[in-house]
Amino acid sequence: MSNPIGQQSEVIMHFTIKLSDGSAADSTKVNGKPAKFRMGDGSLTENFEKCLLGLTPGEQKSFVLEPKDAFGEPNPDNIYHVDRAKFADEVPEEGAVMLFEQPNGAEIPGIIRAVAGDSVTVDFNHPLAGQTLTFEVEVLEVNP
């Protein structure tokens, strides 16, 4: 008998995240490497995990998550104006994603939204914030 996904299960699955226009924003199938994680470890949002509870190996499911249930709405407080001098000789291009080091040494991705004079606008919101997303999952393995 196969195990259903529970609160603490380790799960191996393929997933595809699609935007409302049907294009794929992310997919584990691109490089044929399924995602492996433990439920509750923070790698998925709580709402995404709720959709997975009870699924069993071999099961495929598709569900739509509104922004509040996926990556949230964009937060204006996560948009910063950075002095262009901090980029050394590299002038960032609009739309580029760059890693920025936080005071604790961790790196966080930011999207360059605008470059104007000596100011660079960097958006640290999740790139999929504010979007209604369709998640397609194929559960491969569940370990209790």
Accessible surface in RSA format (square Angstrom, percent):
REM  Atomic radii and reference values for relative SASA: ProtOr
REM  Chains: A
REM  Algorithm: Lee & Richards
REM  Probe-radius: 1.40
REM  Slices: 20
REM RES _ NUM      All-atoms   Total-Side   Main-Chain    Non-polar    All polar
REM                ABS   REL    ABS   REL    ABS   REL    ABS   REL    ABS   REL
RES MET A   1   227.28 117.7 139.46  92.3  87.83 209.1 117.06  99.5 110.22 146.0
RES SER A   2    55.05  46.5  40.00  53.4  15.04  34.7  27.41  58.4  27.64  38.7
RES ASN A   3    57.92  39.9  56.18  54.3   1.74   4.2   4.76  11.5  53.16  51.4
RES PRO A   4    67.08  48.9  60.45  55.1   6.63  24.1  60.45  49.9   6.63  41.2
RES ILE A   5     5.00   2.8   0.00   0.0   5.00  12.1   0.00   0.0   5.00  13.6
RES GLY A   6    27.81  34.3   0.00   N/A  27.81  34.3  27.76  76.2   0.05   0.1
RES GLN A   7   125.82  70.4 118.03  86.3   7.78  18.5  47.41 100.9  78.41  59.5
RES GLN A   8   123.99  69.3 121.21  88.6   2.78   6.6  54.68 116.4  69.32  52.6
RES SER A   9     6.61   5.6   5.09   6.8   1.51   3.5   0.12   0.2   6.49   9.1
RES GLU A  10    38.30  22.0  38.15  28.9   0.15   0.4   2.73   5.3  35.58  29.0
RES VAL A  11     0.00   0.0   0.00   0.0   0.00   0.0   0.00   0.0   0.00   0.0
RES ILE A  12    31.07  17.7  31.07  23.1   0.00   0.0  31.07  22.4   0.00   0.0
RES MET A  13     0.42   0.2   0.42   0.3   0.00   0.0   0.42   0.4   0.00   0.0
RES HIS A  14    25.37  13.9  25.06  17.4   0.31   0.8   7.20   7.4  18.17  21.1
RES PHE A  15    32.40  16.2  31.41  19.5   0.99   2.6  32.40  19.6   0.00   0.0
RES THR A  16    15.40  11.0  15.40  15.6   0.00   0.0   6.70   9.0   8.70  13.2
RES ILE A  17    10.85   6.2  10.85   8.1   0.00   0.0  10.85   7.8   0.00   0.0
RES LYS A  18    63.97  31.2  63.95  39.2   0.02   0.1  22.30  20.1  41.67  44.4
RES LEU A  19    41.91  23.3  38.85  27.8   3.05   7.7  38.93  27.3   2.98   8.0
RES SER A  20   100.73  85.1  61.94  82.7  38.79  89.4  39.64  84.4  61.09  85.6
RES ASP A  21   115.61  81.0  74.22  73.9  41.39  97.9  50.21 118.2  65.40  65.2
RES GLY A  22    44.04  54.3   0.00   N/A  44.04  54.3  29.03  79.7  15.01  33.6
RES SER A  23    52.15  44.1  42.48  56.7   9.66  22.3  46.81  99.7   5.34   7.5
RES ALA A  24    64.85  59.6  32.38  50.0  32.46  73.8  32.38  45.6  32.46  86.0
RES ALA A  25    44.87  41.3   5.98   9.2  38.89  88.5  13.90  19.6  30.97  82.0
RES ASP A  26    71.64  50.2  64.56  64.3   7.08  16.7  17.11  40.3  54.52  54.4
RES SER A  27    18.02  15.2   8.05  10.7   9.98  23.0   5.47  11.7  12.55  17.6
RES THR A  28    16.11  11.5  12.19  12.4   3.92   9.3  16.11  21.6   0.00   0.0
RES LYS A  29   107.01  52.2  89.59  55.0  17.42  41.5  53.28  48.0  53.73  57.2
RES VAL A  30   130.54  85.9  95.89  86.8  34.66  83.5 103.62  90.0  26.93  73.0
RES ASN A  31   116.22  80.1  83.55  80.7  32.67  78.7  38.48  92.6  77.74  75.1
RES GLY A  32    53.66  66.2   0.00   N/A  53.66  66.2  26.94  73.9  26.72  59.8
RES LYS A  33   149.92  73.1 145.14  89.1   4.78  11.4  88.63  79.8  61.29  65.3
RES PRO A  34    47.50  34.6  33.12  30.2  14.37  52.3  33.12  27.3  14.37  89.3
RES ALA A  35    25.52  23.5  17.14  26.4   8.39  19.1  25.52  35.9   0.00   0.0
RES LYS A  36   135.60  66.2 104.57  64.2  31.02  73.9  51.56  46.4  84.03  89.5
RES PHE A  37    17.41   8.7   9.42   5.8   7.99  20.8  17.41  10.6   0.00   0.0
RES ARG A  38    98.59  41.4  96.78  49.3   1.80   4.3  42.06  57.5  56.53  34.3
RES MET A  39     5.77   3.0   2.68   1.8   3.08   7.3   2.68   2.3   3.08   4.1
RES GLY A  40    58.54  72.2   0.00   N/A  58.54  72.2  26.83  73.6  31.71  71.0
RES ASP A  41    82.98  58.1  42.14  41.9  40.84  96.6  37.15  87.4  45.83  45.7
RES GLY A  42    65.09  80.3   0.00   N/A  65.09  80.3  35.41  97.2  29.68  66.5
RES SER A  43    72.52  61.3  36.51  48.7  36.02  83.0  46.29  98.6  26.23  36.7
RES LEU A  44    39.51  22.0  27.25  19.5  12.27  30.8  32.18  22.6   7.33  19.7
RES THR A  45    46.62  33.2  36.94  37.4   9.68  23.1  44.29  59.5   2.33   3.5
RES GLU A  46   124.43  71.4 114.24  86.4  10.19  24.3  46.40  89.7  78.03  63.7
RES ASN A  47    44.67  30.8  43.06  41.6   1.62   3.9   4.29  10.3  40.39  39.0
RES PHE A  48     5.08   2.5   5.08   3.1   0.00   0.0   5.08   3.1   0.00   0.0
RES GLU A  49    23.68  13.6  23.68  17.9   0.00   0.0   5.58  10.8  18.11  14.8
RES LYS A  50   121.20  59.1 106.14  65.1  15.06  35.9  68.09  61.3  53.12  56.6
RES CYS A  51    31.40  23.8  21.20  23.7  10.20  24.0   8.82  22.3  22.59  24.4
RES LEU A  52     0.00   0.0   0.00   0.0   0.00   0.0   0.00   0.0   0.00   0.0
RES LEU A  53    67.11  37.4  48.25  34.5  18.87  47.4  48.47  34.0  18.64  50.2
RES GLY A  54    45.17  55.7   0.00   N/A  45.17  55.7  27.86  76.5  17.31  38.8
RES LEU A  55     9.05   5.0   9.01   6.4   0.04   0.1   9.05   6.4   0.00   0.0
RES THR A  56    40.83  29.0  40.83  41.4   0.00   0.0  22.51  30.2  18.32  27.7
RES PRO A  57    42.59  31.0  24.47  22.3  18.13  65.9  24.83  20.5  17.77 110.4
RES GLY A  58    62.21  76.7   0.00   N/A  62.21  76.7  37.94 104.1  24.27  54.4
RES GLU A  59    68.51  39.3  61.53  46.6   6.98  16.6  30.04  58.1  38.47  31.4
RES GLN A  60   127.38  71.2 100.05  73.1  27.33  65.1  24.11  51.3 103.27  78.3
RES LYS A  61    92.10  44.9  80.86  49.6  11.25  26.8  49.45  44.5  42.65  45.4
RES SER A  62    66.33  56.1  42.61  56.9  23.72  54.6  32.24  68.6  34.09  47.8
RES PHE A  63    23.22  11.6  17.51  10.8   5.70  14.8  23.22  14.1   0.00   0.0
RES VAL A  64    91.94  60.5  66.67  60.4  25.27  60.9  66.67  57.9  25.27  68.5
RES LEU A  65    11.60   6.5  11.08   7.9   0.52   1.3  11.60   8.1   0.00   0.0
RES GLU A  66    86.76  49.8  86.17  65.2   0.58   1.4  35.87  69.4  50.89  41.5
RES PRO A  67    16.43  12.0  16.14  14.7   0.29   1.0  16.43  13.6   0.00   0.0
RES LYS A  68   152.75  74.5 127.45  78.2  25.29  60.2 103.82  93.5  48.92  52.1
RES ASP A  69    33.94  23.8  33.38  33.2   0.56   1.3   2.32   5.5  31.62  31.5
RES ALA A  70     7.10   6.5   0.02   0.0   7.08  16.1   1.04   1.5   6.06  16.1
RES PHE A  71    62.57  31.3  40.53  25.1  22.04  57.3  47.14  28.6  15.42  44.1
RES GLY A  72    23.23  28.6   0.00   N/A  23.23  28.6  21.89  60.1   1.34   3.0
RES GLU A  73   112.15  64.4  94.08  71.2  18.06  43.0  53.00 102.5  59.15  48.3
RES PRO A  74    69.34  50.5  55.44  50.5  13.90  50.5  55.44  45.8  13.90  86.4
RES ASN A  75    62.02  42.8  59.54  57.5   2.48   6.0  16.30  39.2  45.72  44.2
RES PRO A  76   106.96  78.0  94.21  85.9  12.75  46.3  96.82  79.9  10.14  63.0
RES ASP A  77   110.24  77.2  97.17  96.7  13.07  30.9  29.87  70.3  80.37  80.2
RES ASN A  78    51.09  35.2  51.07  49.4   0.02   0.0   1.28   3.1  49.81  48.1
RES ILE A  79    67.53  38.4  51.95  38.7  15.58  37.6  51.95  37.4  15.58  42.3
RES TYR A  80   116.12  54.2 113.84  64.8   2.28   5.9  77.43  58.2  38.69  47.7
RES HIS A  81   135.25  73.9 103.27  71.8  31.97  81.8  75.45  77.8  59.80  69.6
RES VAL A  82    25.21  16.6  20.86  18.9   4.35  10.5  25.21  21.9   0.00   0.0
RES ASP A  83    75.64  53.0  66.00  65.7   9.64  22.8  23.62  55.6  52.02  51.9
RES ARG A  84    78.36  32.9  77.68  39.6   0.68   1.6  17.67  24.1  60.69  36.8
RES ALA A  85    81.80  75.2  53.03  81.8  28.77  65.4  64.57  90.9  17.23  45.6
RES LYS A  86   161.69  78.9 123.20  75.6  38.49  91.6  83.03  74.7  78.66  83.8
RES PHE A  87    16.17   8.1   7.15   4.4   9.02  23.5  13.51   8.2   2.66   7.6
RES ALA A  88    90.25  83.0  56.55  87.3  33.70  76.7  70.04  98.6  20.21  53.5
RES ASP A  89   143.53 100.5 117.28 116.7  26.25  62.1  42.83 100.8 100.70 100.4
RES GLU A  90   110.16  63.2 100.96  76.4   9.20  21.9  43.22  83.6  66.95  54.7
RES VAL A  91    80.05  52.7  60.69  54.9  19.36  46.6  60.84  52.9  19.21  52.1
RES PRO A  92     7.91   5.8   0.00   0.0   7.91  28.8   4.17   3.4   3.74  23.3
RES GLU A  93   134.39  77.2 127.95  96.8   6.44  15.3  44.65  86.4  89.75  73.3
RES GLU A  94   113.74  65.3  87.26  66.0  26.48  63.1  27.51  53.2  86.23  70.4
RES GLY A  95    53.50  66.0   0.00   N/A  53.50  66.0  31.82  87.3  21.68  48.6
RES ALA A  96    37.44  34.4  25.51  39.4  11.92  27.1  35.96  50.6   1.47   3.9
RES VAL A  97    91.40  60.1  61.29  55.5  30.11  72.6  61.29  53.3  30.11  81.7
RES MET A  98    40.49  21.0  34.53  22.9   5.97  14.2  39.38  33.5   1.12   1.5
RES LEU A  99   112.06  62.4  84.47  60.4  27.59  69.3  84.47  59.3  27.58  74.2
RES PHE A 100    38.92  19.5  35.94  22.3   2.98   7.7  38.92  23.6   0.00   0.0
RES GLU A 101   130.87  75.1  97.06  73.4  33.81  80.5  26.13  50.5 104.75  85.5
RES GLN A 102    67.98  38.0  62.45  45.6   5.54  13.2  11.09  23.6  56.90  43.2
RES PRO A 103   149.27 108.8 105.36  96.0  43.91 159.6 119.17  98.4  30.10 187.1
RES ASN A 104   123.52  85.2  81.38  78.6  42.15 101.5  48.33 116.3  75.20  72.7
RES GLY A 105    40.93  50.5   0.00   N/A  40.93  50.5  22.53  61.8  18.40  41.2
RES ALA A 106    47.78  43.9  35.89  55.4  11.89  27.0  46.68  65.7   1.10   2.9
RES GLU A 107   104.82  60.2  75.54  57.1  29.28  69.7  20.28  39.2  84.54  69.0
RES ILE A 108    53.79  30.6  53.20  39.6   0.59   1.4  53.79  38.7   0.00   0.0
RES PRO A 109    66.95  48.8  62.20  56.7   4.74  17.2  62.42  51.5   4.52  28.1
RES GLY A 110     0.36   0.4   0.00   N/A   0.36   0.4   0.36   1.0   0.00   0.0
RES ILE A 111    15.23   8.7  15.23  11.3   0.00   0.0  15.23  11.0   0.00   0.0
RES ILE A 112     0.38   0.2   0.00   0.0   0.38   0.9   0.00   0.0   0.38   1.0
RES ARG A 113   115.78  48.6  98.67  50.3  17.11  40.7  36.05  49.3  79.73  48.3
RES ALA A 114    36.44  33.5  36.32  56.0   0.12   0.3  36.38  51.2   0.06   0.2
RES VAL A 115    39.88  26.2  16.94  15.3  22.94  55.3  16.94  14.7  22.94  62.2
RES ALA A 116    69.32  63.7  58.07  89.6  11.25  25.6  64.37  90.6   4.95  13.1
RES GLY A 117    57.81  71.3   0.00   N/A  57.81  71.3  42.67 117.1  15.14  33.9
RES ASP A 118   114.02  79.9 104.54 104.1   9.48  22.4  27.92  65.7  86.10  85.9
RES SER A 119    42.99  36.3  41.05  54.8   1.95   4.5  35.95  76.5   7.05   9.9
RES VAL A 120     0.00   0.0   0.00   0.0   0.00   0.0   0.00   0.0   0.00   0.0
RES THR A 121    22.69  16.1  22.69  23.0   0.00   0.0  12.00  16.1  10.69  16.2
RES VAL A 122     0.00   0.0   0.00   0.0   0.00   0.0   0.00   0.0   0.00   0.0
RES ASP A 123     9.37   6.6   9.26   9.2   0.12   0.3   0.05   0.1   9.33   9.3
RES PHE A 124    39.71  19.9  26.55  16.4  13.16  34.3  26.55  16.1  13.16  37.7
RES ASN A 125    12.09   8.3   6.95   6.7   5.14  12.4   5.17  12.4   6.92   6.7
RES HIS A 126    80.34  43.9  64.07  44.5  16.27  41.6  50.70  52.3  29.64  34.5
RES PRO A 127    71.42  52.0  55.33  50.4  16.09  58.5  55.92  46.2  15.50  96.3
RES LEU A 128    21.97  12.2  21.55  15.4   0.42   1.0  21.55  15.1   0.42   1.1
RES ALA A 129    13.61  12.5   3.22   5.0  10.39  23.6   3.22   4.5  10.39  27.5
RES GLY A 130    31.81  39.2   0.00   N/A  31.81  39.2   5.37  14.7  26.44  59.2
RES GLN A 131    62.08  34.7  57.86  42.3   4.22  10.1  14.32  30.5  47.76  36.2
RES THR A 132    46.30  32.9  39.77  40.3   6.53  15.6  24.86  33.4  21.43  32.4
RES LEU A 133     0.41   0.2   0.00   0.0   0.41   1.0   0.41   0.3   0.00   0.0
RES THR A 134    33.05  23.5  32.75  33.2   0.31   0.7  14.23  19.1  18.83  28.5
RES PHE A 135    10.30   5.2  10.30   6.4   0.00   0.0  10.30   6.2   0.00   0.0
RES GLU A 136    62.45  35.9  60.04  45.4   2.41   5.7  20.31  39.3  42.14  34.4
RES VAL A 137     4.50   3.0   0.00   0.0   4.50  10.8   1.66   1.4   2.84   7.7
RES GLU A 138    42.50  24.4  42.08  31.8   0.42   1.0   2.97   5.8  39.53  32.3
RES VAL A 139     0.10   0.1   0.00   0.0   0.10   0.2   0.00   0.0   0.10   0.3
RES LEU A 140    70.94  39.5  48.95  35.0  21.99  55.3  51.29  36.0  19.65  52.9
RES GLU A 141    78.63  45.1  78.05  59.0   0.58   1.4  24.03  46.5  54.60  44.6
RES VAL A 142     7.97   5.2   0.32   0.3   7.65  18.4   0.32   0.3   7.65  20.8
RES ASN A 143    50.45  34.8  50.45  48.8   0.00   0.0  16.55  39.8  33.91  32.8
RES PRO A 144   120.61  87.9  83.47  76.1  37.14 135.0 101.72  84.0  18.89 117.4
END  Absolute sums over single chains surface
CHAIN  1 A     8713.4       6556.6       2156.8       4643.1       4070.3
END  Absolute sums over all chains
TOTAL          8713.4       6556.6       2156.8       4643.1       4070.3
